Amino acid sequence: MTRPDRAVGVLLGAAAGDALGVPYEYGSRPLPPVGESPRMLGGGLGGYAPGQWSDDTEMACVITRIAADGADLRDDAVLDRVADGFLGWYADGPADIGNQTRAVLSGGRPGPGSAERLRQRAVAVHARTGRSAGNGSLMRTGPVALAHLGDAPAIAGAARAVSALTHHDRHAGDACVLWCLAIDHTVRTGELDVRVGLEFVGPEWAQLLDDAEQATPGRFASDNGWVVAALQGAWAAVHGARSLEDGLVAAVRGGGDTDTVAAIAGALLGARFGGSAVPVRWRRVLHGWPGLRAPDLTRLAVLTAQHGEPDGEGWPAAPTIPSYAGASSTTVAHPDDPGVLLGAVGALRAGVADAVVSLCRLGAGQAPLDGVRPEDHVEVWLVDRDDANLDLPRVLTDAATAVRDLRAEGRTVLLHCVHAETRTPTVAAAYGAMITGTTRAAALQRVLAVLPSARPRRSIVEGLLAGEAE
Ligand SMILES: [Mg+2]
């Protein structure tokens, strides 16, 4: 049950690292003093908006949009589609692009055979410059692992093939293979093991990984535009991380090519801690080419990891979810704040509130709700089953914080799940405790007194109470 959350984390974690690192790329802005967190301020080398991701995630989007159809990334025709996608992105005039990637894509021609033509251009760049081991193929490689989960030879083949479209040097291909196999292992098992792919790469990597584990990301800052140092810096950040946020901050604080090292680290951190570990305050602002936001990355990651197949309800591709038909449309005011309405998914209708916090899956056509800004419709990954959430106390607190933030911004908020039985009352209780200073148990009693549908699952209430001390 936690595997889809981990798969989503691969894309969301990378995008979050990218947007978090953008403001500080190559010293564009001084890092905040220790004790103060880096923020998604935008700027950087591409003059990005706050929360906007850069070329790293843009190129990953090209790959995942193709893989989300169930395409095999080793197939020649599919590689042509990826090459065409890269060329289309380049034609759109990206605000920032690596030197090597630009040298290959500028002058490239789309259409049948485009992958082979790009490969030849990458060979020529390598021959001309003597070096083509930039970090530009590693930064976008996460979706390749999702497309072939559980099939190590396929992942190794696809990672090398997609890398070679722009990067001829063997180290670039090796790094993509190693990182994708680590991501695959972590998505499937929850365990970090960066060495699972060593048999597919050159013998020097074992020592390079050992060295990374003895260091902090800053040790590699002086040359982390080079793929080997970028991977080492990312692994140094992931290896020592207690949480996704912790690891991304460490990667950014390492300096140098901050957005790319954090994007690389973020793919593996997300595999470990899940998309649900990317805080709502980040997911609300994340956005970028080609006109996507965090919920779009969620849907693309799920479809990529499922070979393009939606589940029995058509999720996440279908516009609505059939089993939600008939859910109650009534709402009740939160007992501690009448500006927050509590309800079931039937309450999700235009005009109900200025903002929405959804605690269940939604059809692709249900969010953002009509009249609600995309950043004001928050989708929280919270599963109403026992042992199905990677870090339940953290997610409940994060959801309650989202309600509090939206209220502080002057919005009225609809807080809902499918039937307002478990998730709505528990998050409502976390929010009530947060704004009143009473215990979560007492806040839950107040919510239960006004919300007739509430009959919260015991394990979720235990998660609520376990998060009390935070
Ligand atoms: Mg970038």
Residues whose N, C-alpha, C, O or C-beta is under 5 A from the ligand:
A	BS01	MG	S54 D55 D56 D259
